[in-house]
Amino acid sequence: FREHGVPADFDLLSIDTDGNVYYLWEALRDYRPRVVVIEINPAYPPPQRWVIAYNPEHRWQHDDYYGASLASYAALGERLGYALLAVDTNAVNAVFLRSDLLPFAGFAAKTPQAAYRQPRYRHPHREGPSVSL
């Protein structure tokens, strides 16, 4: 970000790498986007905290070994100054708002338990009905 002149304060950060998402958000702690959208791993429902081991060579193998649990992201978000607002209907992404903006947003922060959803998506490499990973 520094190399490309990204300002510390900007509107939206979305991270979806099928792997080291938790570590990327943590490493960007000097940047203060207003909204952060993070790919979650719904295979570990709250209150479970789970994060893959950092591996710069990680490649998703179409399994449950990627990213982190919603509870882990909520704890990281809180530490970085963000409040959990929601999880999308497919349980793929969580939305966080910078905590200092909460009073102006008209949204209430949610606990991971209140925001969590069961996954509702089709796995692109499998046939048949929706797969809950």
C-alpha positions in Angstrom: 0.0 0.0 0.0 2.8 2.4 0.9 4.6 1.7 -2.4 1.5 2.6 -4.3 0.5 5.7 -2.3 -2.6 4.3 -0.7 -3.8 6.9 2.0 -4.1 5.7 5.6 -7.8 6.7 5.6 -10.0 5.4 2.8 -13.5 4.1 2.3 -13.5 0.3 1.6 -11.1 -2.6 2.1 -12.1 -6.0 0.8 -9.8 -9.0 1.4 -10.6 -12.4 -0.1 -7.5 -14.5 -0.9 -8.7 -18.0 0.1 -5.9 -18.2 2.6 -4.0 -15.7 4.8 -6.8 -13.2 5.0 -6.5 -12.8 8.8 -2.8 -12.0 8.6 -3.3 -9.5 5.8 -5.9 -7.5 7.7 -3.6 -7.6 10.8 -0.6 -6.4 8.7 -2.7 -3.5 7.4 -3.3 -2.1 10.9 -1.8 1.3 10.0 -4.5 1.8 7.5 -8.0 2.9 8.6 -10.6 2.1 6.0 -14.1 3.1 7.0 -15.6 -0.3 6.0 -13.8 -3.7 5.8 -15.3 -6.7 4.1 -13.5 -10.0 5.0 -13.9 -13.5 3.6 -14.8 -15.8 6.5 -14.6 -19.5 7.0 -18.1 -20.5 8.2 -17.0 -24.1 8.9 -16.0 -22.8 12.4 -19.2 -21.2 13.9 -19.0 -19.0 16.9 -17.8 -19.1 19.6 -15.0 -21.1 17.9 -11.8 -19.2 17.3 -9.8 -20.7 14.5 -7.1 -19.3 12.1 -5.0 -21.1 9.6 -1.3 -21.2 10.2 0.4 -18.4 8.3 1.9 -19.8 5.0 2.8 -17.4 2.2 2.6 -20.4 -0.2 -0.9 -21.4 0.8 -3.2 -22.3 -2.0 -6.8 -23.2 -1.3 -7.4 -27.0 -1.9 -11.2 -26.8 -2.1 -11.5 -27.8 1.5 -12.1 -26.1 4.9 -8.5 -25.1 5.4 -8.6 -21.3 4.7 -9.0 -18.0 6.4 -10.4 -17.8 9.9 -13.6 -18.1 11.9 -16.0 -15.3 12.3 -15.2 -15.1 16.1 -11.5 -14.8 15.3 -12.2 -11.9 12.8 -14.5 -10.2 15.3 -11.7 -10.3 18.0 -9.1 -9.0 15.5 -11.6 -6.3 14.3 -12.2 -5.2 17.9 -8.5 -5.0 18.5 -8.0 -2.9 15.3 -11.0 -0.6 16.2 -13.8 -2.2 14.1 -17.3 -3.4 14.9 -18.9 -6.4 13.3 -22.1 -5.4 11.5 -23.2 -8.4 9.4 -22.5 -11.6 7.5 -23.8 -11.8 3.9 -26.6 -14.3 3.1 -24.2 -16.9 1.7 -22.0 -16.7 4.8 -18.9 -15.9 2.7 -18.1 -12.4 3.9 -18.3 -10.4 7.1 -18.7 -6.6 7.1 -17.0 -4.4 9.7 -17.3 -0.7 10.3 -14.7 1.5 12.0 -15.9 1.8 15.6 -15.6 5.6 15.7 -18.2 5.8 12.8 -20.8 3.6 14.6 -22.7 6.5 16.2 -23.2 8.1 12.8 -24.1 5.0 10.8 -27.4 3.9 12.3 -26.2 0.3 12.7 -25.6 -1.6 15.8 -22.6 -3.8 16.3 -23.3 -7.5 16.5 -21.7 -10.4 18.3 -20.3 -13.2 16.2 -23.1 -15.4 17.5 -25.8 -12.9 16.4 -24.2 -12.3 12.9 -23.3 -15.9 12.0 -25.2 -17.6 9.2 -25.0 -21.2 8.0 -23.4 -21.3 4.6 -25.7 -21.2 1.5 -23.6 -21.6 -1.6 -22.7 -24.1 -4.2 -19.2 -25.3 -4.2 -17.9 -24.6 -7.7 -16.1 -28.0 -8.0 -18.8 -30.3 -6.8 -22.1 -31.3 -8.3 -25.5 -31.3 -6.6 -27.2 -29.2 -4.0 -25.6 -26.5 -1.9 -22.6 -27.7 0.1 -22.0 -26.5 3.7 -18.3 -26.2 4.3 
